[in-house]
Amino acid sequence: MYVHLTDEIFDTIDPYVRGKRGVDFGAGDLQATQMVTKRLQPAAILAIDKYPARKPLPPPIVFKRALFRDVTCEDVADYRDFAILFWPNICPFIYDGLKGVLGQFTTVIYCGTNFDGTACGWPNLFEYFLSRELLAHVPDQKNSLLVLGNAQANRRSPTPEEDAGIDRSEIKWEAVWV
Ligand SMILES: C[S@@+](CC[C@H](N)C(=O)[O-])C[C@H]1O[C@@H](n2cnc3c(N)ncnc32)[C@H](O)[C@@H]1O
């Protein structure tokens, strides 16, 4: 598991996940999916990853092996309350295709770090985030949380995490010091 799920993060995402149906994009070893399920009791989670799950998981988790580029709006139609992106990879190709699908979700929940010269996500993902309302933000140098809501007409100002995710011209290590 890459993401670090703190009590503060659980408390912040609780209203968007508890009793709701969502997708964990890039679920990896599924540990975070299981932790979220145990703690927040969503009605269902569709966990998607390009690699197979090591073991079958009980409901409400459903696993789908797929590349993001092949995930359709139909695939996520029953799970549109929240989309989880915990520590998404740095890859220029994967997010353009995903944007249309992410647009289906009421809430997008992101955790990652961008302050150390690497990043969790590609600039186009963070540019997309700026087209959505910022519902919650738990800053952390190593594992920031962003919760994104409705699409909005005007691009909002970036959080330090989004700024560091978009502008890779320098290492923004001092942006958040905790
Ligand atoms: C850094 S890991 C994070 C895993 C998990 N979210 C966590 O926090 O532990 C990124 C995950 O995204 C998956 N992934 C990356 N690119 C993908 C793609 N194009 N389609 C599907 N899954 C992808 C990888 O296989 C990997 O499991």
The ligand as an SDF file (V2000), in Angstrom:
LIG
                    3D

 27 29  0  0  0  0  0  0  0  0999 V2000
    1.4330    3.7470   -7.0240 C   0  0  0  0  0  0  0  0  0  0  0  0
    0.2560    2.4710   -7.1370 S   0  0  0  0  0  0  0  0  0  0  0  0
   -0.9400    2.9490   -5.9090 C   0  0  0  0  0  0  0  0  0  0  0  0
   -1.7970    1.7830   -5.4660 C   0  0  0  0  0  0  0  0  0  0  0  0
   -2.8360    2.1040   -4.3850 C   0  0  0  0  0  0  0  0  0  0  0  0
   -3.7920    3.1060   -4.8430 N   0  0  0  0  0  0  0  0  0  0  0  0
   -2.1620    2.5170   -3.1050 C   0  0  0  0  0  0  0  0  0  0  0  0
   -2.2630    3.6790   -2.7010 O   0  0  0  0  0  0  0  0  0  0  0  0
   -1.5350    1.6610   -2.4980 O   0  0  0  0  0  0  0  0  0  0  0  0
   -0.5710    2.8440   -8.6600 C   0  0  0  0  0  0  0  0  0  0  0  0
   -1.4860    1.7240   -9.1310 C   0  0  0  0  0  0  0  0  0  0  0  0
   -2.1380    2.1470  -10.3260 O   0  0  0  0  0  0  0  0  0  0  0  0
   -2.1440    1.0890  -11.2500 C   0  0  0  0  0  0  0  0  0  0  0  0
   -2.1620    1.6720  -12.6110 N   0  0  0  0  0  0  0  0  0  0  0  0
   -1.2430    2.5080  -13.1240 C   0  0  0  0  0  0  0  0  0  0  0  0
   -1.5510    2.8370  -14.3930 N   0  0  0  0  0  0  0  0  0  0  0  0
   -2.7060    2.1950  -14.6550 C   0  0  0  0  0  0  0  0  0  0  0  0
   -3.5240    2.1280  -15.8170 C   0  0  0  0  0  0  0  0  0  0  0  0
   -3.2040    2.7990  -16.9190 N   0  0  0  0  0  0  0  0  0  0  0  0
   -4.6260    1.3730  -15.7520 N   0  0  0  0  0  0  0  0  0  0  0  0
   -4.9440    0.6990  -14.6280 C   0  0  0  0  0  0  0  0  0  0  0  0
   -4.2140    0.7180  -13.4980 N   0  0  0  0  0  0  0  0  0  0  0  0
   -3.0980    1.4490  -13.5220 C   0  0  0  0  0  0  0  0  0  0  0  0
   -0.8600    0.3220  -10.9750 C   0  0  0  0  0  0  0  0  0  0  0  0
   -0.9170   -1.0130  -11.4270 O   0  0  0  0  0  0  0  0  0  0  0  0
   -0.7350    0.4380   -9.4670 C   0  0  0  0  0  0  0  0  0  0  0  0
   -1.3310   -0.6590   -8.8110 O   0  0  0  0  0  0  0  0  0  0  0  0
  1  2  1  0
  2  3  1  0
  2 10  1  0
  3  4  1  0
  4  5  1  0
  5  6  1  0
  5  7  1  0
  7  8  2  0
  7  9  1  0
 10 11  1  0
 11 12  1  0
 11 26  1  0
 12 13  1  0
 13 14  1  0
 13 24  1  0
 14 15  1  0
 14 23  1  0
 15 16  2  0
 16 17  1  0
 17 18  1  0
 17 23  2  0
 18 19  1  0
 18 20  2  0
 20 21  1  0
 21 22  2  0
 22 23  1  0
 24 25  1  0
 24 26  1  0
 26 27  1  0
M  CHG  2   2   1   9  -1
M  END
$$$$
